[in-house]
């Protein structure tokens, strides 16, 4: 138990404090992948890296000046740098946006339905939504001098290197002022770089009928990413270092792109993988938050496994059942009909806005005892999925 705890503490210190923000493609991300590849290799596992090329964003400052004063703003990730004056024009609906004529002197203020969710980036490989595609097309056609999205729920609304827009997201408290002033001077910094990276995978035993245990090691550029998701990575590494029984055929996958616009590391691993050989998957994302239990959701599981998981949970303090949620890397498996278990913190979706992807996601938010329990529980969950019969 203390061994597991010590190993967790060490991995977290390296990933969160020494490496910090690790967006795919960046030098920091490559430091994180070499670290995990080293640890897994030292455990005697056969380690394979699945390489990719992508673009990463280096954050910069921003400001918005109006007749009311100057406000510091955060550029949206991948926002084109700018230093522009423009006429503010607020738009709430997609059909209004589509009717506008291009005006290079306009700063668009996206409000209402247009800012009510994050717009999927064009390069996201697994999903698109028709009204998101229309929104992107309208924005590309309009070529505004700048874009300000008003949202209290989504930071940012836009995160898409292929839009080529100078955009920022502000809380709705600024709506009245922006409606009154008419003109603004928007300045946004930051830089987009080409880069390379890899998803790191480590196998024990044969490929056939293996279980995958996964966690994503990337973070957004704006956070040290402790609970999202250095915690999940540390759990997988500590598991590999301390399991004493033969876990059976298993592949540990440190995905590198769950929080990235093009899911580069997921795509690289899928290209190299024969999914028919994967029996089931267990994904660990957002675990170990202080003051919360750990939640387990089942997706695409046969009834025998559903029942086995229910029995497993029944006697276990600190664990709760969660409704299936189709995000994170377990979705890669569940969407293809492969049984998947998703492990995260209890009620995690309630606080994603305030913590995930922000500078506040530091080691202070984690509870090492909770993480230790997750490591100690994983061998029995692996045994459950292994004995649950073919899917
Ligand atoms: Zn995550």
Boltz pocket constraint, residues with backbone or C-beta under 6 A from the ligand:
constraints:
  - pocket:
      binder: B
      contacts: [[A, 216], [A, 227], [A, 228], [A, 229], [A, 258], [A, 259], [A, 285], [A, 286], [A, 328]]
      max_distance: 6.0
